[in-house]
């Protein structure tokens, strides 16, 4: 089967020394891949390189078998990859609906109203407050808003960077449930970057561990979660 997303021998960084040093990822359609590793391992850089924000020096990114390496972020979004960066990047000065409309900019005008209505049906908490400023939302609601905004681009692949960051455990569980539903109901392929390896592996199908820009382990999620050495050295649980 063609992988929904494949990364082959990716080398990328910001200065002379590469941050990613030959990273490969293979994600089957409708699966969650947890991308784990300590601070500075290169997880965010991997997502930024896939979505076109960082230019790779070598290697390939393939979406459903088609090369999208080094295309512009806009082209990559149009091709079907949505990136939710770390830090609940809502535009607090805009209303919830205005934030969501950013996700619709690349969609045909004729599809926008129905897509927005679908979002409000799926996430009533956003619909009820659509005219309020995004600044009035809690951290968990902001995380839902940025995921909903990413979904409005109609992606096949969702890149999620630390969605649990700064959220209370109960809210983290809700966000993880949503990610699981996106895989199970919508068949989305998800790359999930998490510091919290335990919760990520609980919903992931497979995972990989990055250390200093290299993949040091990859396996199905249950195998990684059961590996005590890996947990002690890299996963922190
Ligand atoms: P974290 O969980 O801390 O975000 P990470 O695994 O996502 O860690 P990256 O953010 O990809 O790691 O960072 C990897 C390395 O690249 C780090 O050494 C970091 O200092 C460096 N780095 C990240 N962003 C930049 C940048 N914009 N310019 C220069 N160096 C950067």
Boltz pocket constraint, residues with backbone or C-beta under 6 A from the ligand:
constraints:
  - pocket:
      binder: B
      contacts: [[A, 14], [A, 15], [A, 19], [A, 37], [A, 38], [A, 39], [A, 40], [A, 41], [A, 42], [A, 43], [A, 44], [A, 45], [A, 46], [A, 195]]
      max_distance: 6.0
